[in-house]
Amino acid sequence: MNNELNNMEKRCVSRHNDLAKHFNAMSQQHTQMLNRENIAAAKEIVSHVYSQANTYSNFIIAAGYVGFFSLWSSIKPDLPEWAILSSGCLILVSLLIFIGFELYKMISAAIQMHKVSKRLHNPNANTLNDIQLIQQKCSLSNARIWVFTVIPTVLFGLGAGIILLYCFVVEFISQLPKT
């Protein structure tokens, strides 16, 4: 009987250990699933934030270009040649970077639409999820590049604006009555 109790105890311990292993495996799988869901949610948030930030920055940058060219055209006759050339060069570089990125986004969107249309030709239960992944990848890729284009776009544009502001202030001070 003592032998039987020992065997039963060993079987109980063995089954307990097996259950613990299965429980640990299930726990790890659950954690991995939650991590995947969190990563997917984070990617969706980043994609949405990028979209809003990009729209807002495009509006502000376009307004800056309109303001710059309005001011530049009205005071151009009074600007020294160095100011015309340097501010023109800076704003041109800013515009080229801005337009280059917008062209990149246009091409990226065309490629994205091609991938989506290919995916729609053979739909299945995962089609919507696949399309969302295609969209997320495109947005995340654009967001990574956007940072490296918006900063130089703004800096070169500001440089051009600062040159105009400098010339304006110098001209304004020279027009003040001397005491």
RARAJO-V48162 format. One record per backbone hydrogen bond with DSSP energy under -1.0 kcal/mol. NH is the residue of the N-H (numbers start at 0). CO is the residue of the C=O. If there is no record, write none. Layout:
nh=NH co=CO
nh=NH co=CO
This chain:
nh=4 co=0
nh=5 co=1
nh=6 co=2
nh=7 co=3
nh=8 co=4
nh=9 co=5
nh=10 co=6
nh=11 co=7
nh=12 co=8
nh=13 co=9
nh=14 co=10
nh=15 co=11
nh=16 co=12
nh=17 co=13
nh=18 co=14
nh=19 co=15
nh=20 co=16
nh=21 co=17
nh=22 co=18
nh=23 co=19
nh=24 co=20
nh=25 co=21
nh=26 co=22
nh=27 co=23
nh=28 co=24
nh=29 co=25
nh=30 co=26
nh=31 co=27
nh=32 co=28
nh=33 co=29
nh=34 co=30
nh=35 co=31
nh=36 co=32
nh=37 co=33
nh=38 co=34
nh=39 co=35
nh=40 co=36
nh=41 co=37
nh=42 co=38
nh=43 co=39
nh=44 co=40
nh=45 co=41
nh=46 co=42
nh=47 co=43
nh=48 co=44
nh=49 co=45
nh=50 co=46
nh=51 co=47
nh=52 co=48
nh=53 co=49
nh=54 co=50
nh=55 co=51
nh=56 co=52
nh=57 co=53
nh=58 co=54
nh=59 co=55
nh=60 co=56
nh=61 co=57
nh=62 co=58
nh=63 co=59
nh=64 co=60
nh=65 co=61
nh=66 co=62
nh=67 co=63
nh=68 co=64
nh=69 co=65
nh=70 co=66
nh=71 co=67
nh=72 co=68
nh=73 co=69
nh=74 co=70
nh=75 co=71
nh=77 co=74
nh=78 co=75
nh=83 co=79
nh=84 co=80
nh=85 co=81
nh=86 co=82
nh=87 co=83
nh=88 co=84
nh=89 co=85
nh=90 co=86
nh=91 co=87
nh=92 co=88
nh=93 co=89
nh=94 co=90
nh=95 co=91
nh=96 co=92
nh=97 co=93
nh=98 co=94
nh=99 co=95
nh=100 co=96
nh=101 co=97
nh=102 co=98
nh=103 co=99
nh=104 co=100
nh=105 co=101
nh=106 co=102
nh=107 co=103
nh=108 co=104
nh=109 co=105
nh=110 co=106
nh=111 co=107
nh=112 co=108
nh=113 co=109
nh=114 co=110
nh=115 co=111
nh=116 co=112
nh=117 co=113
nh=118 co=114
nh=119 co=115
nh=126 co=123
nh=129 co=125
nh=130 co=126
nh=131 co=127
nh=132 co=128
nh=133 co=129
nh=134 co=130
nh=135 co=131
nh=136 co=132
nh=137 co=133
nh=138 co=134
nh=139 co=135
nh=140 co=136
nh=141 co=137
nh=142 co=138
nh=143 co=139
nh=144 co=140
nh=145 co=141
nh=146 co=142
nh=148 co=145
nh=149 co=145
nh=150 co=146
nh=152 co=148
nh=153 co=149
nh=154 co=150
nh=155 co=151
nh=156 co=152
nh=157 co=153
nh=158 co=154
nh=159 co=155
nh=160 co=156
nh=161 co=157
nh=162 co=158
nh=163 co=159
nh=164 co=160
nh=165 co=161
nh=166 co=162
nh=167 co=163
nh=168 co=164
nh=169 co=165
nh=170 co=166
nh=171 co=167
nh=172 co=168
nh=173 co=169
nh=174 co=170
